[in-house]
Amino acid sequence: MSARTLLVTGGAGFIGARFVTNHLARHPRDRVIVLDALTYAGNLGNLPEDAVRAGRLEFVHGSVRSPALMDALTARADAVVHFAAETHVPRSIVDSLVFLETDVLGTQMVLAQALRHRGRVQRVVHISSSEVYGSAVTTPMDEEHPLDPCTPYAAAKCGADRLVSSFWHTYGLPVVILRPFNNYGPGQHLEKLVPRLVTSALDGEPLTVHGSGAAARDWVFVDDTCDAIERVLEQPAADVAGEVFNVGTGVATDVLTMARKVLALAGRDESLVAHTEERPGQVQLHLAATKKATERLGFDAQVGLDDGLARTLAWYREQRARWEPQRWMRSVPVVDGEGRFTYW
């Protein structure tokens, strides 16, 4: 494969930076341009410094909503991998506007500029989310499962997802939509469930579980998601353009079990589990159908949950200086309809 230049939006975030790091190692002739607004979840420390020094990685600070910036960067790209989004469900309950601005309007700008430069851009890979499905109506959830987002975050991702699809149907823009299920792994922001559980267990603090903890998710290790993206980029455009692919393991594990697994790995007692009120807009079950990704991309998740959790806990144990400043962000104040504050 000839050398390419990839534009990666949101490339300083958790999955984006991991993808950039893995891609540069996997494709030594490629260059990557990372565009990131560096909101609270973005961190330049997530990116490989050696690639910057070698001239293979260029960082640009800015927003995907900037027409001039997106025009200039897209003109230099052979492919676009679009991660940039607001992602935390409880924050969307507090302030839905920023989710619509970034997730929907930002995606519109990415698509418009890719269309403008379609002579250069060979592919746009949009990182959507399993949250667009809402709770499972049928299991496992395949790519034809009804879309029924349950939170403002999920609705914004759903709007972006359908906007991407419309650019395929209307303009023939070579887009591919990936719907990862629940990602976790080393370096994830502490607002997310797994790092919140892990860091609480390491410090001997209560592990907060919403409701009974019966809500179950398909947990995907971050490197597996990155591999799925690579496989989309490697396929001939005619084989994947306009398609949607789930990225999951085909196994669902409930939150209470996750908390117990983390406690066992940390050598802590299960008495640290603390149940609180159920979260608004809670999805009860996500379980990915993996057949399409296996058959069309040759993708199967490689990292089992126990192995992935062990790797994740080891990272947080060894990298305390990296995550300690985020401790105060492990919970988010949510205001209900009567003006009362609850922390989620």
Buried (B, 14 or more C-beta within 10 A) or exposed (E): EEEBBBBBBBBBBBBBBBBBBBBBEEBEEBBBBBBBBEBEBBBBEBBBEEBBEEEBBBBBEBBBBBEEBBBEBBBBBBBBBBBBBBBBBBBBBBEBEBBBBBBBBBBBBBBBBBBBBBEBBBBBBBBBBBBBBBEBEEEBBBBEBEBBBBBBBBBBBBBBBBBBBEBBEEEEBBBBBBBBBBBBBBBBBBBBBBBBBBBBBBEEBEBBBBBEBBBBBBBBBBBBBBBBBBBBBEBEEEEBBBBBBBBBBBBBBBBBBBBBBBBBBBEBEEEBBEBBEBBBBBBBBBBBBBEBBBEBBEBEBEBEBEEBBBBBBEBBBEEEEBBEEBEEBBBBEBEEEEEEEBEB
